[in-house]
Amino acid sequence: MELEVVFLEDPACSWCWAFQPVETTFLFEWGEQLRWRMVMAGLRDHPVPDPSLIIRHWQTAAEVSGMPFEPDVWQDHILQSTFVACRAVKSVAVRSDEAARRLLRRIREAFYVEKKNIDDLEFLFSLAEELGLSSEDMIEQLSNGRADVLFSSDREEGTRYGFGFPTIVIRRPTMEEPKVLQGSVPYRDLLDGLYAMGVDHKSRKRFRGTDSDWRRLLEMQPRITMAELQMVTNMKPPAIEKCLRAMGVVREGPFYCLPLEVRQEQVLIPEEMLY
């Protein structure tokens, strides 16, 4: 097995959402060259005792990362469990890790920005259908136990690293000790970890501002925030917005995206991921 980068996360972990600019940059620069996995280690299977503490965490994460957070969701609904969303993601991972990543992203957008209840399985099915995925197949994978098998495996993997989210594990089978990064670390730390594990820095596919780069970025992340755009492109917001306007990109709240009809034709899940 070649080098593998593992992201231990949870859909409702605020610091995992704050980590998205780093994760998006990693996927843009390395996602095609390196093997990577999203592990749903599971944050909690019970309601939080003090939502005001979570709100303060969200406010801090927003200030540090620049990612959009709407903490009012905690005044409307107390999340009963994060495991529902974890299992939904794994029900898609049975078929495709990339499709699961896209569903995980859409769940986070719905929770952190749109203030939706992500412990409602029917709502999660609707998000999957929005992406072109089959809710019927998700129900089948949840019913036959395959999603639970994957989730249990993810939970076991999380126990080895203390259930801190996010945790990034970089490992090779030829090396006894993996490189473990805990918390919402800067991208420089992730790069240093890759290089320390023998990854050739010349393989890094930096954003060059070409039309193909912009297309690849928007195909990978159909709805993207300014914090992510700045980290991936290393450009200032006015220059980014000028380029996006020229491409016909529109704003949907804090997200930049191609018009819906264009997204449906060009940047949704590739045909081989549909089922």
C-alpha positions as CSV (number, residue, x, y, z in Angstrom):
1,M,0.0,0.0,0.0
2,E,1.3,3.4,-1.0
3,L,1.3,6.5,1.3
4,E,-2.2,7.2,2.7
5,V,-3.6,10.4,4.2
6,V,-6.5,9.8,6.6
7,F,-8.7,12.6,7.9
8,L,-10.5,11.6,11.1
9,E,-13.6,13.9,11.3
10,D,-17.2,14.3,12.2
11,P,-20.0,16.2,10.3
12,A,-20.8,18.3,13.3
13,C,-17.3,19.1,14.6
14,S,-16.9,22.9,14.3
15,W,-13.1,22.6,13.9
16,C,-13.5,20.2,11.0
17,W,-15.6,22.9,9.3
18,A,-13.0,25.5,10.2
19,F,-10.4,23.1,8.7
20,Q,-12.1,23.1,5.3
21,P,-9.7,25.7,3.6
22,V,-6.8,23.4,4.4
23,E,-8.6,20.2,3.4
24,T,-9.8,21.8,0.1
25,T,-6.3,23.0,-0.6
26,F,-4.9,19.5,0.0
27,L,-7.5,17.9,-2.2
28,F,-6.8,20.4,-5.0
29,E,-3.0,20.0,-4.8
30,W,-2.7,16.4,-3.9
31,G,-6.0,14.6,-4.2
32,E,-5.2,13.1,-7.6
33,Q,-1.7,11.9,-6.6
34,L,-2.1,10.6,-3.1
35,R,-4.5,8.1,-1.6
36,W,-6.8,9.7,1.0
37,R,-9.8,8.7,3.1
38,M,-12.4,10.5,5.2
39,V,-13.0,8.6,8.4
40,M,-16.2,9.3,10.3
41,A,-15.0,8.7,13.9
42,G,-18.1,10.0,15.5
43,L,-18.3,12.9,17.9
44,R,-21.2,12.1,20.2
45,D,-24.3,10.0,20.3
46,H,-26.2,12.2,22.8
47,P,-27.3,15.8,23.0
48,V,-24.8,18.4,24.2
49,P,-25.5,19.4,27.8
50,D,-24.6,23.1,27.3
51,P,-25.4,24.5,23.8
52,S,-23.9,27.9,24.9
53,L,-20.5,26.3,25.1
54,I,-20.9,25.0,21.5
55,I,-21.9,28.4,20.3
56,R,-18.7,29.9,21.8
57,H,-16.7,27.2,20.1
58,W,-18.3,28.1,16.8
59,Q,-17.7,31.8,17.3
60,T,-14.0,31.1,17.9
61,A,-13.7,28.7,15.0
62,A,-15.3,31.3,12.7
63,E,-12.9,34.0,13.8
64,V,-9.8,31.8,13.4
65,S,-10.8,30.3,10.0
66,G,-12.9,32.8,8.2
67,M,-15.4,30.0,7.5
68,P,-19.2,30.9,7.8
69,F,-21.0,29.8,10.9
70,E,-24.6,30.4,11.9
71,P,-24.8,29.5,15.6
72,D,-28.5,30.3,15.8
73,V,-29.1,26.7,14.8
74,W,-28.5,25.7,18.4
75,Q,-31.4,28.0,19.5
76,D,-33.7,26.3,17.0
77,H,-32.7,22.7,17.5
78,I,-30.4,20.7,19.9
79,L,-28.5,18.1,17.9
80,Q,-29.4,14.8,19.4
81,S,-26.6,12.8,17.8
82,T,-23.8,13.1,15.2
83,F,-23.9,9.4,14.5
84,V,-27.0,9.8,12.2
85,A,-25.0,11.9,9.7
86,C,-21.9,9.7,10.1
87,R,-23.9,6.6,9.1
88,A,-25.5,8.5,6.2
89,V,-22.0,9.3,4.9
90,K,-20.9,5.7,5.3
91,S,-23.9,4.4,3.5
92,V,-22.7,6.3,0.4
93,A,-19.1,5.3,1.0
94,V,-20.1,1.7,0.4
95,R,-20.2,2.7,-3.3
96,S,-17.8,5.6,-3.6
97,D,-15.5,7.5,-1.2
98,E,-15.6,10.6,-3.5
99,A,-19.4,10.6,-3.5
100,A,-19.3,10.3,0.3
101,R,-17.0,13.2,0.5
102,R,-19.4,15.3,-1.5
103,L,-22.3,14.3,0.7
104,L,-20.3,15.1,3.8
105,R,-19.6,18.5,2.4
106,R,-23.2,19.2,1.6
107,I,-24.3,18.1,5.1
108,R,-21.8,20.6,6.6
109,E,-23.1,23.4,4.5
110,A,-26.7,22.6,5.5
111,F,-25.7,22.5,9.2
112,Y,-23.3,25.3,9.7
113,V,-24.7,27.8,7.2
114,E,-28.3,26.8,6.4
115,K,-29.2,25.9,10.0
116,K,-30.7,22.5,9.1
117,N,-31.2,19.5,11.4
118,I,-28.7,17.0,10.3
119,D,-29.9,14.3,12.8
120,D,-33.0,14.0,10.6
121,L,-32.3,11.0,8.2
122,E,-35.1,12.0,5.8
123,F,-33.4,15.4,5.4
124,L,-30.1,13.8,4.7
125,F,-31.7,11.6,2.0
126,S,-33.0,14.8,0.4
127,L,-29.4,16.2,0.4
128,A,-28.1,13.1,-1.3
129,E,-30.8,13.2,-3.9
130,E,-29.9,16.9,-4.6
131,L,-26.4,15.6,-5.4
132,G,-27.7,13.0,-7.8
133,L,-27.3,10.1,-5.3
134,S,-29.8,7.4,-4.6
135,S,-31.6,7.6,-1.3
136,E,-33.0,4.1,-2.0
137,D,-29.5,2.7,-2.1
138,M,-28.6,4.6,1.1
139,I,-31.6,3.0,2.8
140,E,-30.5,-0.4,1.6
141,Q,-26.9,0.1,2.9
142,L,-28.3,1.3,6.3
143,S,-30.7,-1.7,6.5
144,N,-28.3,-4.5,5.5
145,G,-25.7,-3.4,8.0
146,R,-22.9,-2.4,5.5
147,A,-23.0,1.2,6.6
148,D,-22.7,0.2,10.2
149,V,-19.8,-2.1,9.5
150,L,-17.9,0.8,7.9
151,F,-18.9,3.2,10.7
152,S,-17.8,0.7,13.3
153,S,-14.4,0.4,11.5
154,D,-14.1,4.2,11.5
155,R,-14.9,4.3,15.2
156,E,-12.2,1.7,15.9
157,E,-9.7,3.7,13.8
158,G,-10.6,6.8,15.8
159,T,-9.8,5.1,19.1
160,R,-6.2,4.7,18.1
161,Y,-5.8,8.5,17.9
162,G,-7.9,9.7,20.8
163,F,-11.0,11.0,19.0
164,G,-9.6,14.5,18.5
165,F,-11.2,16.2,15.5
166,P,-9.8,16.8,13.0
167,T,-6.9,14.4,13.2
168,I,-4.8,13.8,10.1
169,V,-2.8,10.6,9.9
170,I,-0.1,10.3,7.2
171,R,1.3,6.8,7.0
172,R,3.3,4.3,4.9
173,P,3.3,0.5,5.3
174,T,7.1,0.6,5.2
175,M,7.3,3.0,8.2
176,E,6.5,1.9,11.7
177,E,5.3,5.3,13.0
178,P,2.8,7.5,11.1
179,K,2.8,11.2,11.1
180,V,-0.1,12.4,13.2
181,L,-1.4,16.0,13.2
182,Q,-4.1,16.8,15.6
183,G,-6.5,19.8,15.4
184,S,-7.2,22.4,12.8
185,V,-3.5,22.7,11.8
186,P,-2.2,25.2,9.2
187,Y,-1.6,24.0,5.7
188,R,2.1,24.4,6.2
189,D,2.1,21.7,8.9
190,L,0.3,19.3,6.6
191,L,2.8,20.0,3.8
192,D,5.7,19.4,6.3
193,G,4.1,16.2,7.3
194,L,3.8,15.0,3.7
195,Y,7.4,15.9,3.0
196,A,8.6,14.2,6.2
197,M,6.9,11.0,5.0
198,G,8.8,11.1,1.7
199,V,6.3,12.8,-0.6
200,D,8.2,14.6,-3.4
201,H,7.5,18.4,-3.2
202,K,7.7,18.6,-7.0
203,S,4.5,16.6,-7.2
204,R,2.5,19.4,-5.6
205,K,0.0,20.8,-8.1
206,R,-0.3,24.4,-7.1
207,F,-3.1,26.6,-8.4
208,R,-1.8,28.6,-11.4
209,G,-4.9,30.6,-12.3
210,T,-5.5,28.9,-15.6
211,D,-9.0,28.3,-16.9
212,S,-8.5,24.5,-16.3
213,D,-7.5,25.2,-12.7
214,W,-10.6,27.3,-12.0
215,R,-12.8,24.6,-13.6
216,R,-11.1,21.8,-11.6
217,L,-11.5,23.7,-8.4
218,L,-15.2,24.4,-9.0
219,E,-15.8,20.8,-10.1
220,M,-14.2,19.6,-6.9
221,Q,-16.0,22.1,-4.6
222,P,-19.2,23.2,-6.4
223,R,-20.0,25.6,-3.6
224,I,-16.9,27.2,-2.1
225,T,-16.2,29.9,0.4
226,M,-13.9,32.9,0.2
227,A,-11.7,31.4,2.9
228,E,-11.1,28.3,0.8
229,L,-10.6,30.3,-2.4
230,Q,-8.0,32.5,-0.7
231,M,-6.0,29.5,0.6
232,V,-6.2,27.5,-2.7
233,T,-5.4,30.4,-5.0
234,N,-3.2,32.6,-2.8
235,M,-5.0,35.6,-4.2
236,K,-6.8,38.6,-2.6
237,P,-10.6,38.7,-2.5
238,P,-11.0,41.5,-5.1
239,A,-8.9,39.6,-7.7
240,I,-10.7,36.3,-6.9
241,E,-14.1,37.9,-7.4
242,K,-13.0,39.5,-10.7
243,C,-12.0,36.1,-12.1
244,L,-15.2,34.5,-10.8
245,R,-17.4,37.1,-12.3
246,A,-15.7,36.6,-15.7
247,M,-16.7,32.9,-15.4
248,G,-20.3,33.6,-14.5
249,V,-19.9,32.5,-10.9
250,V,-22.7,33.7,-8.6
251,R,-23.1,34.2,-4.9
252,E,-25.3,32.0,-2.8
253,G,-25.0,33.5,0.7
254,P,-21.3,32.9,1.7
255,F,-20.7,30.5,-1.2
256,Y,-19.4,31.1,-4.7
257,C,-20.7,28.8,-7.3
258,L,-21.6,28.4,-10.9
259,P,-25.3,28.9,-11.7
260,L,-27.5,25.9,-10.7
261,E,-28.3,24.9,-14.2
262,V,-24.6,24.9,-15.1
263,R,-23.7,22.9,-11.9
264,Q,-26.2,20.3,-12.8
265,E,-24.6,19.8,-16.2
266,Q,-21.0,20.2,-15.4
267,V,-19.9,19.9,-11.8
268,L,-22.1,17.4,-10.0
269,I,-21.0,13.9,-9.3
270,P,-19.5,12.2,-12.4
271,E,-21.6,9.6,-14.1
272,E,-19.5,6.7,-12.7
273,M,-20.4,7.7,-9.2
274,L,-24.2,7.7,-9.8
275,Y,-26.1,4.6,-8.7
